[in-house]
């Protein structure tokens, strides 16, 4: 990444220590619509993705992943705040296209997956402190001549419906190129189109593309290509209409980061074998994410 871009992103992620310490929880718990609903129903509703490896995916019928583990710790904070250790968790499956509406409508209290905290999305929902920083790239077959985005002229690109990368791929046509962009229902469907030749490239976030490649039958058949299109942060998504609930989640997320719990979970899911096939993604923590953990903030750079 160019030095200027790195400096800009670090500045956007940084927050003065006096601000970050304000996230730490007090003993008082304000009444909020979300907490009231959770208390009355005895259930926390968690939206999750079925194929966002290693953030949120199914191991058999059980949702697992880095974001799922983080949400489990956040739910422990909710249990403590409400003095309700008996709270149950109801998982709600979502896709890239449905996730925002599920949270905005109150059908889920938290979305624990791989959602970019973008300006457009913040108009409908809220985000807590980031747990990952990703880059937009593309996946192609190893023998493909495609190296950069300019090589997609006259080609077909697939992306998950509702994803930022689908929008970015369409913008290539504004540069004088002719690119056919196909929306797939989910990441697995998009990968299948690349695998069977219906698409020349799969546009997505680099870590999700790496997850698809690592769990493929023959990972060596695929490679990442293209310069970074967009650097963005993943964060747990929640309602924009309940700032007090967001405050509780921000406080809890900050403590998980500062106490070292989130970095431990990072090692578990990115640098060790993960289910179901024991694949090790072997992705060290980036300097951007490491630096953001030094000064946790929910402020986004876009």
QUIZI-V300738 format. One record per residue. N is the residue number from 1. RES is the residue in one small letter. PHI is phi in whole degrees, 0 to 359 (NA if undefined). BURIAL is + if it has 24 or more other ideal C-beta (glycine too) atoms within 12 Angstrom, else -. Layout:
N;RES;PHI;BURIAL  N;RES;PHI;BURIAL
This chain:
1;x;NA;-  2;x;303;-  3;x;302;-  4;x;297;-  5;x;293;-  6;x;297;-  7;x;298;-  8;x;299;-  9;x;292;+  10;x;297;+  11;x;293;-  12;x;291;+  13;x;277;+  14;x;285;-  15;x;209;+  16;x;302;-  17;x;302;-  18;x;297;-  19;x;284;-  20;x;296;+  21;x;291;-  22;x;291;-  23;x;287;+  24;x;293;+  25;x;288;+  26;x;259;-  27;x;283;-  28;x;281;-  29;x;239;+  30;x;286;-  31;x;288;-  32;x;224;+  33;x;304;-  34;x;292;+  35;x;296;+  36;x;297;-  37;x;295;+  38;x;295;+  39;x;298;+  40;x;291;-  41;x;272;-  42;x;72;-  43;x;219;+  44;x;259;+  45;x;264;+  46;x;242;+  47;x;278;+  48;x;215;+  49;x;262;+  50;x;268;+  51;x;216;+  52;x;268;+  53;x;289;+  54;x;256;+  55;x;276;+  56;x;201;+  57;x;201;+  58;x;264;-  59;x;250;-  60;x;73;-  61;x;250;-  62;x;256;-  63;x;292;+  64;x;223;+  65;x;137;+  66;x;302;+  67;x;291;+  68;x;296;+  69;x;296;+  70;x;297;+  71;x;296;+  72;x;300;+  73;x;291;+  74;x;294;+  75;x;293;+  76;x;300;-  77;x;293;+  78;x;295;+  79;x;300;+  80;x;294;-  81;x;297;+  82;x;272;+  83;x;55;-  84;x;230;-  85;x;294;-  86;x;270;-  87;x;303;+  88;x;261;-  89;x;245;+  90;x;249;-  91;x;273;+  92;x;240;+  93;x;290;+  94;x;223;+  95;x;241;+  96;x;300;+  97;x;279;-  98;x;256;+  99;x;301;+  100;x;292;+  101;x;295;-  102;x;296;+  103;x;286;+  104;x;298;+  105;x;275;-  106;x;86;+  107;x;286;+  108;x;223;+  109;x;276;+  110;x;219;+  111;x;247;+  112;x;245;+  113;x;207;+  114;x;220;+  115;x;255;+  116;x;289;+  117;x;275;+  118;x;250;+  119;x;301;-  120;x;297;-  121;x;288;+  122;x;292;+  123;x;287;-  124;x;247;-  125;x;222;+  126;x;243;+  127;x;226;+  128;x;268;+  129;x;290;+  130;x;299;+  131;x;243;+  132;x;199;+  133;x;237;+  134;x;236;+  135;x;229;+  136;x;279;+  137;x;218;+  138;x;217;+  139;x;250;+  140;x;225;+  141;x;286;+  142;x;303;-  143;x;274;-  144;x;290;+  145;x;283;-  146;x;289;+  147;x;242;-  148;x;233;-  149;x;298;+  150;x;298;-  151;x;283;-  152;x;275;+  153;x;302;-  154;x;81;-  155;x;252;+  156;x;251;+  157;x;241;+  158;x;249;+  159;x;210;+  160;x;289;+  161;x;301;+  162;x;88;+  163;x;268;+  164;x;299;+  165;x;291;+  166;x;295;+  167;x;294;+  168;x;295;+  169;x;296;+  170;x;294;-  171;x;292;-  172;x;298;+  173;x;290;-  174;x;278;-  175;x;262;-  176;x;97;-  177;x;276;-  178;x;241;-  179;x;234;+  180;x;271;-  181;x;253;+  182;x;249;+  183;x;269;+  184;x;258;+  185;x;292;+  186;x;203;+  187;x;294;+  188;x;296;+  189;x;295;+  190;x;295;+  191;x;297;+  192;x;298;-  193;x;293;+  194;x;292;+  195;x;297;+  196;x;264;-  197;x;88;-  198;x;286;-  199;x;228;+  200;x;274;+  201;x;207;+  202;x;240;+  203;x;273;+  204;x;187;+  205;x;286;+  206;x;304;+  207;x;290;+  208;x;289;+  209;x;296;+  210;x;296;+  211;x;295;+  212;x;296;+  213;x;294;+  214;x;297;+  215;x;261;+  216;x;288;+  217;x;299;-  218;x;229;-  219;x;305;+  220;x;294;-  221;x;283;-  222;x;226;+  223;x;213;+  224;x;281;+  225;x;214;+  226;x;84;+  227;x;293;-  228;x;302;+  229;x;271;+  230;x;205;+  231;x;258;+  232;x;215;+  233;x;247;+  234;x;269;+  235;x;210;+  236;x;297;+  237;x;262;+  238;x;210;+  239;x;293;+  240;x;279;-  241;x;271;-  242;x;226;+  243;x;296;-  244;x;290;+  245;x;294;+  246;x;300;+  247;x;299;+  248;x;297;+  249;x;294;+  250;x;299;+  251;x;299;+  252;x;293;+  253;x;294;+  254;x;299;+  255;x;295;+  256;x;298;+  257;x;287;+  258;x;295;-  259;x;283;-  260;x;90;-  261;x;290;+  262;x;295;+  263;x;302;+  264;x;296;-  265;x;294;+  266;x;301;+  267;x;300;-  268;x;300;-  269;x;262;+  270;x;246;+  271;x;227;-  272;x;220;-  273;x;301;-  274;x;237;+  275;x;288;-  276;x;267;-  277;x;250;-  278;x;70;-  279;x;283;+  280;x;254;-  281;x;292;+  282;x;52;-  283;x;243;+  284;x;298;-  285;x;294;+  286;x;289;+  287;x;295;-  288;x;295;+  289;x;291;+  290;x;300;-  291;x;292;-  292;x;293;+  293;x;290;+  294;x;290;-  295;x;224;+  296;x;301;+  297;x;206;+  298;x;269;+  299;x;291;+  300;x;249;+  301;x;277;+  302;x;238;-
